[in-house]
Amino acid sequence: MADLPSQIAELWDRASELGPADHDALAVVTEAIDLLDTGQARVAEVDQATGEVIVHEWLKQAILLLFRLRSMETMEVGPFEYVDKLPLKRGYAGAAVRVVPGASARWGSFLGAGVVCMPSYVNIGARVGADTMVDTWATVGSCAQIGERVHLSGGVGIGGVLEPAQAAPVIIEDEAMIGSRCMVTQGARVGRGAVLGEGTILNPSIPVIDAESGDEVGRGHVPPWTVAVQASRRREFAGGEFFLPCVLVLRHLTEGQRHDKAQLNDILRQHGVSA
Ligand SMILES: CC(C)(COP(=O)(O)OP(=O)(O)OC[C@H]1O[C@@H](n2cnc3c(N)ncnc32)[C@H](O)[C@@H]1OP(=O)(O)O)[C@@H](O)C(=O)NCCC(=O)NCCS
């Protein structure tokens, strides 16, 4: 039998013909989603040699196929009723993950050991690395890749990127601190150890500007070991002068340095509270 990626590719080619009656196809897709759920496979990763993001397209295709192949089901928990195609994740104690009531993560997402989920949401294909805090009302969209020892503060919105299958998901690298109510979407990237101030909007169209030099250092990518905040830049249009958002790199940290205000993360973790 062909290997799993080839089987998914073959199913993808005839996706439009498939539906919930195709039990053999569902069995193949379930095998792929189980690999995501247990962390044996991941939708995307940073190539350590080049620093580029590699997307494993077949796993995204497997997720898209899953929605075709599963039917809606009613689930009941006490007085609550839900109707969905996907089950939720299970086995948290065995995985050493803390899940506060009100948090949910879908089957096919991965949560590393030591992850704390305050009432929050983690969608299918997302991966949250060991010892990361997903604080209250934070949402981790489909296929987003969150590193280890990251703090996603209260209300952070990490966008999901499913289609097209080749599109890169959002990447938050190890030890980053994402301030309350930030929105990081459409394959944007936050480098290792970076601190993002509250309310920052980052997507691949948003210029990231170094406050010291005034240079644009990229779009949608906050460099590692920096402190960056939401700012605005002046733009002339035919209709007048307007201010569009940008991200301003306020300071550079030395590698491994935790910004003073980011140490809060450790205190919150020790006491298991959210802010
Ligand atoms: C991003 C952050 C680390 C910046 O802290 P800092 O490096 O100490 O920066 P400062 O407070 O010295 O501020 C430097 C400048 O940036 C501005 N600034 C600070 N935070 C800002 C933000 N989030 N958005 C826009 N501007 C900001 C300040 O007004 C200041 O401007 P000034 O020099 O004209 O006075 C801080 O805002 C922060 O910790 N945010 C995250 C907090 C959070 O979300 N916690 C959640 C868990 S409780």
PDBQT file of the ligand as one rigid body, heavy atoms in Angstrom, charges set to zero:
ROOT
HETATM    1  C1  LIG A 301       5.400  45.898  24.940  1.00  0.00    +0.000 C 
HETATM    2  C2  LIG A 301       5.855  46.223  26.335  1.00  0.00    +0.000 C 
HETATM    3  C3  LIG A 301       6.682  45.064  26.810  1.00  0.00    +0.000 C 
HETATM    4  C4  LIG A 301       6.638  47.520  26.254  1.00  0.00    +0.000 C 
HETATM    5  O1  LIG A 301       7.223  47.745  27.503  1.00  0.00    +0.000 OA
HETATM    6  P1  LIG A 301       8.552  48.611  27.631  1.00  0.00    +0.000 P 
HETATM    7  O2  LIG A 301       9.603  48.021  26.775  1.00  0.00    +0.000 OA
HETATM    8  O3  LIG A 301       8.838  48.718  29.068  1.00  0.00    +0.000 OA
HETATM    9  O4  LIG A 301       8.180  49.929  26.998  1.00  0.00    +0.000 OA
HETATM   10  P2  LIG A 301       7.878  51.278  27.759  1.00  0.00    +0.000 P 
HETATM   11  O5  LIG A 301       6.782  51.031  28.760  1.00  0.00    +0.000 OA
HETATM   12  O6  LIG A 301       9.185  51.827  28.228  1.00  0.00    +0.000 OA
HETATM   13  O7  LIG A 301       7.327  52.130  26.598  1.00  0.00    +0.000 OA
HETATM   14  C5  LIG A 301       8.133  52.634  25.559  1.00  0.00    +0.000 C 
HETATM   15  C6  LIG A 301       7.280  53.455  24.655  1.00  0.00    +0.000 C 
HETATM   16  O8  LIG A 301       6.367  52.577  23.954  1.00  0.00    +0.000 OA
HETATM   17  C7  LIG A 301       5.046  52.926  24.253  1.00  0.00    +0.000 C 
HETATM   18  N1  LIG A 301       4.302  51.660  24.455  1.00  0.00    +0.000 N 
HETATM   19  C8  LIG A 301       4.455  50.776  25.439  1.00  0.00    +0.000 A 
HETATM   20  N2  LIG A 301       3.628  49.729  25.275  1.00  0.00    +0.000 NA
HETATM   21  C9  LIG A 301       2.928  50.002  24.161  1.00  0.00    +0.000 A 
HETATM   22  C10 LIG A 301       1.924  49.293  23.471  1.00  0.00    +0.000 A 
HETATM   23  N3  LIG A 301       1.465  48.123  23.897  1.00  0.00    +0.000 N 
HETATM   24  N4  LIG A 301       1.406  49.827  22.342  1.00  0.00    +0.000 NA
HETATM   25  C11 LIG A 301       1.863  51.016  21.879  1.00  0.00    +0.000 A 
HETATM   26  N5  LIG A 301       2.847  51.733  22.505  1.00  0.00    +0.000 NA
HETATM   27  C12 LIG A 301       3.358  51.226  23.629  1.00  0.00    +0.000 A 
HETATM   28  C13 LIG A 301       5.078  53.726  25.500  1.00  0.00    +0.000 C 
HETATM   29  O9  LIG A 301       4.026  54.653  25.567  1.00  0.00    +0.000 OA
HETATM   30  C14 LIG A 301       6.413  54.415  25.433  1.00  0.00    +0.000 C 
HETATM   31  O10 LIG A 301       6.349  55.593  24.687  1.00  0.00    +0.000 OA
HETATM   32  P3  LIG A 301       7.182  56.886  25.213  1.00  0.00    +0.000 P 
HETATM   33  O11 LIG A 301       8.626  56.477  25.107  1.00  0.00    +0.000 OA
HETATM   34  O12 LIG A 301       6.777  57.969  24.265  1.00  0.00    +0.000 OA
HETATM   35  O13 LIG A 301       6.747  57.102  26.621  1.00  0.00    +0.000 OA
HETATM   36  C15 LIG A 301       4.681  46.407  27.319  1.00  0.00    +0.000 C 
HETATM   37  O14 LIG A 301       3.773  47.324  26.785  1.00  0.00    +0.000 OA
HETATM   38  C16 LIG A 301       4.048  45.073  27.676  1.00  0.00    +0.000 C 
HETATM   39  O15 LIG A 301       4.526  44.386  28.546  1.00  0.00    +0.000 OA
HETATM   40  N6  LIG A 301       3.003  44.628  27.046  1.00  0.00    +0.000 N 
HETATM   41  C17 LIG A 301       2.416  43.318  27.301  1.00  0.00    +0.000 C 
HETATM   42  C18 LIG A 301       1.589  43.302  28.563  1.00  0.00    +0.000 C 
HETATM   43  C19 LIG A 301       0.560  42.239  28.506  1.00  0.00    +0.000 C 
HETATM   44  O16 LIG A 301      -0.177  42.104  27.548  1.00  0.00    +0.000 OA
HETATM   45  N7  LIG A 301       0.499  41.433  29.508  1.00  0.00    +0.000 N 
HETATM   46  C20 LIG A 301      -0.450  40.376  29.468  1.00  0.00    +0.000 C 
HETATM   47  C21 LIG A 301      -0.252  39.494  30.613  1.00  0.00    +0.000 C 
HETATM   48  S1  LIG A 301      -0.772  40.325  32.037  1.00  0.00    +0.000 SA
ENDROOT
TORSDOF 0
